[in-house]
Amino acid sequence: MGKEKLFDKRVMPQEAGPMPQQLSGMTVAQALQNRLGSYLVGGYKGQSVFIDLDKLVNEPLALVEGLYALDRLDARDTITATLPIGAVAADGPVVDTLEVPAGELWIVTQVTIACAVTAVAGEVIAANFRHLGWQFADIRGGAAVHDAGRSYLAAALQATSIAAIDEDIVFADADELGAPLRLPGGSVITLVATSAGDALTEARDITLTPHGRKIRRLVA
């Protein structure tokens, strides 16, 4: 048998945080302003050793903050976009928004989008929602970013005279985000509805209902 080759898996001190030249000459106030979460603890084999406070404190807190539920998200938080009679694509979309209040933190596990069937064949209602925190173009590699953020669905849901919209989007599913949606204060979800076919003969409500919980914020 050949001799087993050993690999050095030690984390060297210079890998534990910013090097001295990055902190040289800084006052405490400047370090705080630059959000540096490291401090010098001494020397090891001739090199400076730093501790990363962000990894030591904030990351473990982020793993457990969702355990402290303060309230639930349900039908009381539903938002509604109403398309009026005669609405056509040229009139543009109808929107309604759901904004997380300042100082709150929401963990959204699921949203339900619903719209009843249209009254007449040829009428089509398209529904989607946008996330303000996602400042990316709807199209991969695109340059135009929507004011309300990126649309969640690549293709809008559609209601017709023979098919309603009754869609549960569970964020933790493998074909969705793979994890609940974390929304800090100031986050905005925008429901977007459009009459994509013939002019509507009856007004239609399109709703978005979030499901999840309001939690105790432990990480800034």
Buried (B, 14 or more C-beta within 10 A) or exposed (E): EEEEEEEEEEEEBBEBBBEEEEBEEEEEEEBEEEEBBBEEEEEEEEEBBBBBEBEEEBEEEEEEBBEEEEEEBEEEBBBBBEBEEEBBEEEEBBBBBBBBEEEBBBBBBBBBBBBBBBEBEEBBBBBBBBBBBBEBBBEEEEEEEBEBBBBBBEEBBBBBBEEBBEBEBBBEEEEBBEEBBBBBEEBBBBBBBBBBBBBBEEEBEBBBBBBBBBBEBBBE
